[in-house]
Amino acid sequence: MKGSVIKYEKDNIDTDVILPGPYLKIHDYDELAKHAMEGIDKDFHKKVKPGDFLVAGKNFGCGSSREHAPIALSYSGVKAVLALSFARIFYRNAVDGAFLLPIEIEESTYKDISEGDQLEIETSENKIRNITKNTIYEIKPFPELIGKIIAAGGLFNYKS
Amino acid sequence: MLNITEKILARASGKTKVSPDDVIFANVDKVMVHDVSGPGVIAVFEKLKKSGMRIEKLWSPEKVWVAEDHFVPAADKISAQNVVLLTQFTKEYGIEKHFKYGMGQYGICHTLSHEEAMVLPGEVYVGGDSHTNTTGALGAFAAGLGHTDVAYVLLNGKIWFKVPETIYFKLNGKLPDYVMAKDLILKIIGDIGTDGGAYKTMQFGGSGISEMSVEERLTLTNMTTEAGAKSGIIEPDQKIRDYLAQRGATNYSEVHGDPDAQYEKIYEYEASVLDPIVAKPFSPENITVARDLSSVSLDKAYIGSCTGAKLEDLRAAARILKGRTVKIRTEILPAAISIFRKAMDEGLVKIFMDAGAMVGPPTCGACCGAHMGVLAKDEVCISTTNRNFPGRMGHVESRTYLASPLVTAASAITGKITDPRDVK
């Protein structure tokens, strides 16, 4: 999985920022995508490209349980969010709905990755390759069940 | 050696014992959706049907209940359509417990969960809303989920959880006059941070919790969400039994932790030294004592939400507002119709209106910046709600201070952030 980085060097990017409250009444996924990250970056919708990765600090997706948040990012084209840590509901919404990959990264990785870097994520090898910087970062494997749900393509496709 | 959360999750997953980090599928006793998560779940159902899945019935419609709360009274055409969609859904799948606005009891989902005794001690309760944690104060495992997960529960009656570690908050002694549960939970969030409870259960106990009323306990568990917690919980006691019995619920199976239950960490708080606390923009962890902020001028005071518009919250506000006049725009929205009625019967509504405040119908509206009282650019609000992220209550450059109903009411009459002990 290859893509380029949009980086927000910020902790606690919350769901009110990822998809603001007034749009909660909308359930058309492509329409939601137009408002992704509106609370922090008005131009996000214009600059995001299919296959992009978001990079952010700790506790990404904190706040509400709105599945609109990973939906809006996913339908904007974002394939993975790389963050120091994730809020629990955002994490399980991303995985169970198969919207995007939530990948926890180390502090050193977070610091090393820059806006616009080309990355290749290889979850099967627990690695991220930074093509721009010619570096490799290790990532922790997903917990067993999470890995299985991701491999199945979401909770409804997972057979226990 | 199991704590209450581990015992509930063990029972719900058919095991004698579970430990933190075990991944289990738990059978669910109750599930809730509202007018935001309901249409979200309906969208998931549509997607599943398109992919070829046959959906004819829910696993157990009598265990499902529905609230209309976020964009009601219908804020605009899309919201009105969502409410219609929700009604079609409950009819199609035979869900009888649908609290509709303008038809008797309705209100904010978390408020109904306790006002209507929808959830009982020992149960596993999930809801399509992050503040589902609230109801853990009754001694249930209560956690918020997204649309896909709730759809999965509606069809399968179970969902996966990683068994959480529990952090235990012990309150020694009764809270002093003018200090409320809201002050304590803001203090705790300030101490541990907005991810201090992440993936964990926050349990509350000690003599101060035993002394505390049921509604005040619900304020604590409600805002465990703001510390990132999976759930908040309090062991049920006689106050809970009485509260539920008054609401017609006496048949349930309580769960209690073992005397040697394990906790990841224990925090102790001395009630007597606590002060009224305010969380400044733009995070619930950004706290200080109310008196530090006495120079902050305000445009609006908001007394509403699942966190801050229960009957006792309204009584607290009335205690300050009685015989006084508000200096800034003040909006008071009881969290459920049953609470509105009690507030009327007790004369609280008259006190509010005599003070010049506006009294409105139950809704999540302004708390999440959706409708009915959103903030303009640069407006400053003091609010009994639970979040103050950028744009939470309106314009992204508006500012919200979170506080107890006493602090909020005291600030309403001075126009500046005010410690209720300083109101002359």
Chai-1 contact restraints between the chains, C-beta under 6 A:
chainA,res_idxA,chainB,res_idxB,connection_type,confidence,min_distance_angstrom,max_distance_angstrom,comment,restraint_id
A,N12,B,T194,contact,1.0,0.0,6.0,A-B,restraint_1
A,D14,B,F389,contact,1.0,0.0,6.0,A-B,restraint_2
A,D16,B,F389,contact,1.0,0.0,6.0,A-B,restraint_3
A,D16,B,G391,contact,1.0,0.0,6.0,A-B,restraint_4
A,D16,B,R392,contact,1.0,0.0,6.0,A-B,restraint_5
A,P20,B,G391,contact,1.0,0.0,6.0,A-B,restraint_6
A,G21,B,C368,contact,1.0,0.0,6.0,A-B,restraint_7
A,G21,B,G369,contact,1.0,0.0,6.0,A-B,restraint_8
A,G21,B,A370,contact,1.0,0.0,6.0,A-B,restraint_9
A,P22,B,A370,contact,1.0,0.0,6.0,A-B,restraint_10
A,L24,B,V36,contact,1.0,0.0,6.0,A-B,restraint_11
A,K25,B,F71,contact,1.0,0.0,6.0,A-B,restraint_12
A,K25,B,I78,contact,1.0,0.0,6.0,A-B,restraint_13
A,K25,B,S79,contact,1.0,0.0,6.0,A-B,restraint_14
A,K25,B,N82,contact,1.0,0.0,6.0,A-B,restraint_15
A,H27,B,P39,contact,1.0,0.0,6.0,A-B,restraint_16
A,H27,B,A43,contact,1.0,0.0,6.0,A-B,restraint_17
A,G39,B,P390,contact,1.0,0.0,6.0,A-B,restraint_18
A,G39,B,G391,contact,1.0,0.0,6.0,A-B,restraint_19
A,G39,B,V396,contact,1.0,0.0,6.0,A-B,restraint_20
A,N59,B,D195,contact,1.0,0.0,6.0,A-B,restraint_21
A,C62,B,T194,contact,1.0,0.0,6.0,A-B,restraint_22
A,C62,B,G228,contact,1.0,0.0,6.0,A-B,restraint_23
A,S64,B,S130,contact,1.0,0.0,6.0,A-B,restraint_24
A,S65,B,D129,contact,1.0,0.0,6.0,A-B,restraint_25
A,S65,B,S130,contact,1.0,0.0,6.0,A-B,restraint_26
A,S65,B,G144,contact,1.0,0.0,6.0,A-B,restraint_27
A,S65,B,G146,contact,1.0,0.0,6.0,A-B,restraint_28
A,E67,B,G40,contact,1.0,0.0,6.0,A-B,restraint_29
A,E67,B,G146,contact,1.0,0.0,6.0,A-B,restraint_30
A,E67,B,H147,contact,1.0,0.0,6.0,A-B,restraint_31
A,A87,B,G228,contact,1.0,0.0,6.0,A-B,restraint_32
A,R88,B,Y199,contact,1.0,0.0,6.0,A-B,restraint_33
A,R88,B,K230,contact,1.0,0.0,6.0,A-B,restraint_34
A,I89,B,G144,contact,1.0,0.0,6.0,A-B,restraint_35
A,I89,B,G146,contact,1.0,0.0,6.0,A-B,restraint_36
A,N93,B,G146,contact,1.0,0.0,6.0,A-B,restraint_37
A,D96,B,T148,contact,1.0,0.0,6.0,A-B,restraint_38
A,D96,B,D149,contact,1.0,0.0,6.0,A-B,restraint_39
A,G97,B,T148,contact,1.0,0.0,6.0,A-B,restraint_40
A,L145,B,V23,contact,1.0,0.0,6.0,A-B,restraint_41
A,L155,B,Y152,contact,1.0,0.0,6.0,A-B,restraint_42
